[in-house]
């Protein structure tokens, strides 16, 4: 996830109503727009606006079933956000893939840069 998208997602989540909607979706696994609307005190156009924001940020996945659209959380985006935030705490290794990649980088760096060991024994001067 690039920095621009990461910041956009954080901005979307900073809106309390959108965070609550996403939390509701996460708690149910999959939920229709009608069910979401029944949990909040706003109109359908307002819900539509919030859902568009969540969808454009990649936070939700939609699936049409008959007359209704069902929403579920996009776990890949959530994982990317968690990894991005983990970088802020100074722990850049947040997944097995990252650990493997970093391990290979470190191994490659060690192979390419071998330092000569300094001879710490003092040479005696011949008089």
WOVENLIN-V997036 format. One line per field, one symbol per residue. phi: phi as a letter, one per 40 degrees, with the letter a starting at -180 (. if undefined). A space follows every 10 residues. Layout:
# WOVENLIN-V997036
phi->???
This chain:
# WOVENLIN-V997036
phi->.cdccdcccc cccccdcccc ccccccccga acdcccdccb bacccccdcc cccccccgcb bbacbgcbbb bbcccccccc cccccdcccg bccbaccccc cccccccccc ccbbcccccc ccccccc
